[in-house]
Structures are given as C-alpha cells and as structure tokens.
Amino acid sequence: MGTALNALKMLEYFSSSQPYIGLSQIARLSGLNKATALRHLRALEEFGLIEQNPQSKSYTIGPAALRLAALREIAKPGLEGARQKMQEAMQAVGESLHLTLLEKDDLQTALVVEATQHVVRVSLDPSETIPINATASGLCMLTFGPSFLRERLDSDTLTRFTDQTLTEPDAIRQRIAQISRAGWANSKGSYEDGVFGFAAPIFGIDQIAIGTIAIAVPEARATDERRSLLLTSLFNLSKELTANFGGQMPDTYPTEFHL
C-alpha cells in the first residue's frame, strides 16, 4: 500500500504551470532515487494515469486521469452547477472568481471564472494550492473549516509572500475572530502585491466549511464604493453554493455580512 501511495503522490507535482515533468525532476521533487521514481512512473503509466512524450521523454497526465475526472463530475455534478452561478456573478460584479475545495489537508482551486469586462483583471491558476495564511480563501477556511486547520497553526511553518502576509499564529487567530463575526474574509496584497481578495465559506452537510468562494480584485478597483456590490454577491453565492453541494448553513452564521 505504501508503494502505491508513493506512486500516486507523484500526480500532485503536475500543474498548469508544470504540465510536463522529466524523470530527474520528479526524482528531485519526490526525494526518491531515479530507479525508484522510474518504477513508480511506469506503474502510473501502465494504468494510464500518466503518459510519456516519446520525443522529450517527459511525462504528463494521462487519459485515465481525465476519464476519472469526467466520471466524478457525472456522479457529483456540483462543479458544473457552481460554474454557472459563478459565471452569473462574474457578469454582475465584473471581477474574477475562484472556488476552492479542501482536499485532505490542502485548499485546492477547483474552479476559476475570469472577468471579461476589464483589460486589467486578476488571472488565477486553476490548479493552484491556496496558502491558508496569505489569502482571503485560506483565512476563511481557517475560520469556518475543520478544527485541525487551526490546531496546526503553531506547528506549521507559514510562508511570507509579501509584507502584508500574516505568519504569526496569534495575529492569525485575531483575524479568525474578526472573520467569524463578519461572515467573510478579505486580504489586501498579502499573497500578491496589488491584488485584493474577498471570500465566503461553502458549508457541507455537517455545517463545517468544505471550501470557499472568492472574488479577486485589482487594487485600483478595490474601493469602498464597490465593496457593497462584492459582498452582496459573495453572500448570495455562499448560500447558493452551499445548497448546490448539498450542505447546510450553520445557525450561528451571520444573516448578513458585517463590515
């Protein structure tokens, strides 16, 4: 079982910015020697989870992985419903939106809908892992998500991305208390300079957040005048997407967003 898990973990190294990975690189990323890494790669290739480019000899995600993703969406069509709601919200607010879902211990981007109304807009990586301390989505998940995320604040090493990034556990706990009262989270250039984020939770059936819905705004348009429009959209999306994924809003969740 351990060997199978080590092989499957190699799939996590592929992303939109790194769709092809060679043997030497994946051995370095995984910390395995080349012989062991090659054995795992061949096992994944045998089952169609990856495939090798015959010219470059590098590997990429294979057809079996795409087939499994399609089957999951057929079985759980929540993402398609979420995409439609996000498209409608994007047209209303004129900004890019992204939906994240908690996958084991990490907050992963699941859907991205980019704005079309503006030349200057925020572009988002649809395969990105979201840092919990540096983004509105991450802070929102810390607040409303599973308790183990908060419990490991003191043991995790938190990365600083800009001068605005929160890395001190006590400061993050203070922010969590504020977000809990407000019902929404924001970030101001804490992950990427010039990008403001606004996020709200998506709850599961147990009334614990399974993900977030967020709006990313260039600093020039992150004005107090536009905040009301953005928060109204987020509040509605939070309720709609919770229902879309079969969840339930907690009784303690604010009935309106507070500033």
Backbone torsions as a table, in degrees:
resi	resn	phi	psi	omega
1	MET	NA	-40.4	179.0
2	GLY	-60.5	-40.3	179.4
3	THR	-64.1	-41.7	178.9
4	ALA	-63.6	-41.8	179.6
5	LEU	-65.3	-40.4	178.7
6	ASN	-62.4	-37.2	178.0
7	ALA	-67.4	-45.0	-178.2
8	LEU	-66.1	-31.6	178.5
9	LYS	-61.3	-24.4	179.7
10	MET	-64.0	-24.2	178.9
11	LEU	-64.8	-24.6	-177.7
12	GLU	-70.1	-17.1	-177.6
13	TYR	-79.5	-14.9	179.5
14	PHE	-83.8	140.3	178.8
15	SER	-153.2	175.4	178.9
16	SER	-64.7	-29.8	177.6
17	SER	-85.7	-11.1	-179.2
18	GLN	-141.4	64.7	-175.7
19	PRO	-74.1	-24.7	179.7
20	TYR	-118.4	133.2	-179.7
21	ILE	-135.0	132.4	177.6
22	GLY	-87.7	170.1	-177.0
23	LEU	-60.3	-48.0	-178.0
24	SER	-61.3	-40.6	-178.2
25	GLN	-67.8	-42.5	-178.0
26	ILE	-72.2	-29.3	174.0
27	ALA	-65.4	-40.0	179.1
28	ARG	-68.0	-42.1	-179.4
29	LEU	-66.0	-37.9	-176.5
30	SER	-86.6	-16.8	-176.8
31	GLY	77.4	15.2	-179.8
32	LEU	-100.3	157.6	172.9
33	ASN	-73.4	163.8	-173.8
34	LYS	-63.5	-36.1	-178.5
35	ALA	-64.1	-44.6	179.7
36	THR	-68.4	-43.0	178.6
37	ALA	-60.3	-42.1	179.7
38	LEU	-64.1	-38.4	178.7
39	ARG	-62.9	-42.6	178.1
40	HIS	-65.9	-40.7	-179.9
41	LEU	-63.3	-40.0	179.4
42	ARG	-66.8	-35.0	176.9
43	ALA	-65.6	-43.4	177.5
44	LEU	-64.4	-38.5	179.7
45	GLU	-66.6	-37.1	-179.6
46	GLU	-60.9	-35.3	-179.1
47	PHE	-94.5	8.3	174.4
48	GLY	77.1	10.9	-179.9
49	LEU	-76.7	-25.5	171.3
50	ILE	-135.4	166.4	174.6
51	GLU	-144.1	153.9	-175.6
52	GLN	-105.2	135.1	174.1
53	ASN	-74.0	120.5	-175.2
54	PRO	-65.5	-23.7	179.9
55	GLN	-84.7	-54.0	-175.7
56	SER	-84.5	-17.2	-176.9
57	LYS	68.6	7.1	177.4
58	SER	-85.9	166.4	-174.9
59	TYR	-113.2	152.7	174.4
60	THR	-144.4	171.6	-179.7
61	ILE	-62.2	137.5	-174.9
62	GLY	-97.7	176.5	-175.1
63	PRO	-65.7	-29.0	-179.6
64	ALA	-65.1	-37.8	178.5
65	ALA	-63.9	-39.9	178.5
66	LEU	-67.5	-37.7	178.4
67	ARG	-64.7	-42.8	179.4
68	LEU	-63.9	-39.2	178.2
69	ALA	-63.2	-40.8	179.2
70	ALA	-66.2	-39.9	178.9
71	LEU	-65.3	-38.2	178.8
72	ARG	-64.3	-38.7	-179.5
73	GLU	-69.9	-31.2	175.6
74	ILE	-67.6	-42.2	-178.8
75	ALA	-72.8	-36.9	-178.5
76	LYS	-130.8	83.2	-172.3
77	PRO	-78.9	26.2	-177.8
78	GLY	-63.6	-35.7	-176.2
79	LEU	-66.5	-36.8	179.6
80	GLU	-67.6	-40.4	176.2
81	GLY	-63.8	-39.1	178.5
82	ALA	-65.2	-39.3	180.0
83	ARG	-60.4	-42.0	-179.7
84	GLN	-63.2	-41.9	179.3
85	LYS	-67.4	-37.2	178.7
86	MET	-68.3	-37.0	176.8
87	GLN	-61.7	-42.9	179.4
88	GLU	-63.8	-42.0	179.6
89	ALA	-67.0	-38.3	179.0
90	MET	-61.0	-41.7	178.5
91	GLN	-64.3	-33.1	-177.4
92	ALA	-76.3	-40.5	-175.0
93	VAL	-99.5	-18.6	177.8
94	GLY	73.1	23.2	-179.1
95	GLU	-131.9	160.8	-179.8
96	SER	-72.9	143.9	177.9
97	LEU	-124.0	150.7	172.0
98	HIS	-143.5	142.9	179.2
99	LEU	-108.9	131.7	177.1
100	THR	-116.8	151.3	176.2
101	LEU	-131.0	143.3	178.4
102	LEU	-79.1	119.1	178.1
103	GLU	-114.9	104.1	-173.9
104	LYS	57.7	-110.7	-176.5
105	ASP	-99.7	-3.4	-172.1
106	ASP	-117.1	148.5	175.5
107	LEU	-95.3	114.3	-173.6
108	GLN	-110.8	140.6	172.9
109	THR	-69.6	125.6	-178.6
110	ALA	-106.7	-35.1	-179.5
111	LEU	-144.3	143.3	175.3
112	VAL	-131.8	131.5	173.3
113	VAL	-125.4	110.8	-175.8
114	GLU	-90.9	145.1	-179.6
115	ALA	-64.7	149.8	178.7
116	THR	-120.4	-9.3	-173.8
117	GLN	-80.2	-21.0	-172.3
118	HIS	-121.2	145.7	173.7
119	VAL	-68.9	-43.8	176.7
120	VAL	-91.3	114.4	-179.3
121	ARG	-148.9	166.7	-179.5
122	VAL	-89.1	123.8	175.0
123	SER	-98.2	139.8	-173.4
124	LEU	-124.9	143.8	178.1
125	ASP	-83.2	116.8	-176.4
126	PRO	-70.6	-6.4	179.5
127	SER	-115.2	16.2	-171.3
128	GLU	-79.0	141.3	168.0
129	THR	-87.3	130.8	-171.9
130	ILE	-95.7	123.1	177.0
131	PRO	-69.1	134.0	-173.1
132	ILE	-75.3	-19.9	-175.8
133	ASN	-97.8	-9.7	-169.6
134	ALA	-117.4	-0.8	-175.1
135	THR	-131.6	158.4	174.6
136	ALA	-61.9	-40.7	178.9
137	SER	-62.0	-44.7	-179.0
138	GLY	-63.7	-45.7	179.2
139	LEU	-65.4	-35.1	176.9
140	CYS	-64.7	-43.0	178.5
141	MET	-66.9	-38.9	175.4
142	LEU	-57.5	-38.4	-176.2
143	THR	-74.5	-47.7	-170.4
144	PHE	-108.0	-5.1	-177.5
145	GLY	-88.5	-167.5	-178.0
146	PRO	-59.1	147.8	-175.2
147	SER	-64.7	-26.5	-176.8
148	PHE	-63.5	-24.5	177.6
149	LEU	-65.3	-40.2	179.4
150	ARG	-75.3	-35.1	-176.8
151	GLU	-66.4	-26.2	-176.6
152	ARG	-95.1	8.6	179.6
153	LEU	-58.8	-39.5	-176.6
154	ASP	-74.6	-21.1	-177.0
155	SER	-99.7	-23.2	-179.2
156	ASP	-78.8	148.9	171.0
157	THR	-92.4	114.3	-174.5
158	LEU	-95.0	129.2	-175.7
159	THR	-81.7	138.6	174.0
160	ARG	-97.5	120.2	-177.7
161	PHE	-98.3	-35.6	177.1
162	THR	-141.3	179.6	177.7
163	ASP	-65.4	-18.2	-177.1
164	GLN	-93.6	-3.6	-176.9
165	THR	-69.6	133.7	175.1
166	LEU	-83.4	126.0	177.8
167	THR	-127.5	-12.3	179.2
168	GLU	-88.2	123.8	-177.8
169	PRO	-53.7	-40.3	-178.5
170	ASP	-65.9	-39.2	177.8
171	ALA	-65.7	-37.4	178.5
172	ILE	-67.3	-39.5	178.5
173	ARG	-64.1	-37.3	175.7
174	GLN	-62.7	-41.8	177.5
175	ARG	-64.8	-40.1	178.8
176	ILE	-58.8	-42.4	179.0
177	ALA	-62.1	-40.6	178.2
178	GLN	-64.6	-44.3	-178.6
179	ILE	-65.1	-38.0	179.4
180	SER	-60.4	-39.9	179.0
181	ARG	-73.4	-38.5	-175.5
182	ALA	-78.0	-35.3	-177.9
183	GLY	94.1	-5.6	-178.7
184	TRP	-146.9	161.4	-179.0
185	ALA	-122.7	154.0	174.2
186	ASN	-138.9	159.8	175.2
187	SER	-139.8	142.4	-177.0
188	LYS	-123.8	91.8	177.8
189	GLY	63.7	25.4	-176.6
190	SER	-88.2	-14.0	176.5
191	TYR	-113.5	-38.8	178.5
192	GLU	-143.9	127.8	-178.9
193	ASP	-56.6	135.2	176.0
194	GLY	85.2	2.4	-179.4
195	VAL	-117.7	125.0	176.2
196	PHE	-105.6	142.1	179.5
197	GLY	-124.7	145.3	175.2
198	PHE	-130.7	131.4	-173.6
199	ALA	-140.8	150.9	176.1
200	ALA	-135.7	154.5	-175.8
201	PRO	-79.9	155.7	168.2
202	ILE	-116.7	119.7	-173.2
203	PHE	-95.7	151.0	174.5
204	GLY	-93.5	-172.5	-176.9
205	ILE	-64.9	-25.5	179.9
206	ASP	-89.7	9.7	178.1
207	GLN	66.6	20.8	172.6
208	ILE	-109.0	139.7	-175.1
209	ALA	-62.8	132.5	174.7
210	ILE	-102.5	-10.3	-178.5
211	GLY	-176.9	-169.0	-179.8
212	THR	-142.6	159.6	170.3
213	ILE	-120.4	130.2	-173.1
214	ALA	-134.8	152.0	174.8
215	ILE	-117.0	126.9	179.8
216	ALA	-105.4	130.2	-170.7
217	VAL	-131.2	130.8	171.5
218	PRO	-61.1	147.7	-174.9
219	GLU	-54.3	-37.4	-176.7
220	ALA	-62.9	-24.8	-179.3
221	ARG	-107.3	4.0	179.2
222	ALA	-87.0	62.0	-175.2
223	THR	-96.3	159.4	177.0
224	ASP	-61.4	-34.1	-178.8
225	GLU	-64.0	-34.9	-177.5
226	ARG	-87.6	-12.7	-175.1
227	ARG	-60.8	-38.6	-179.5
228	SER	-60.0	-44.3	178.3
229	LEU	-61.8	-45.6	-178.1
230	LEU	-64.3	-44.7	-177.2
231	LEU	-70.3	-36.0	176.1
232	THR	-61.9	-43.6	178.1
233	SER	-63.0	-43.9	179.6
234	LEU	-63.7	-42.4	-179.9
235	PHE	-60.2	-45.0	178.7
236	ASN	-66.1	-42.1	179.7
237	LEU	-64.1	-38.9	179.1
238	SER	-57.0	-46.1	179.3
239	LYS	-69.3	-43.8	-176.7
240	GLU	-66.3	-42.9	-178.0
241	LEU	-74.9	-30.8	172.6
242	THR	-60.2	-46.0	177.1
243	ALA	-66.0	-38.1	-179.7
244	ASN	-59.3	-37.1	-179.7
245	PHE	-95.0	12.5	175.8
246	GLY	76.3	23.0	-177.9
247	GLY	-95.4	-171.6	-178.0
248	GLN	-144.4	132.4	178.5
249	MET	-71.6	135.3	177.2
250	PRO	-66.4	149.3	177.2
251	ASP	-64.1	-26.7	-177.5
252	THR	-84.4	-5.5	-178.5
253	TYR	-73.2	139.2	-177.5
254	PRO	-56.8	142.2	178.4
255	THR	-80.4	-9.3	171.6
256	GLU	-154.5	157.1	-178.6
257	PHE	-78.5	136.1	178.7
258	HIS	-105.0	145.5	-179.8
259	LEU	-85.0	NA	NA
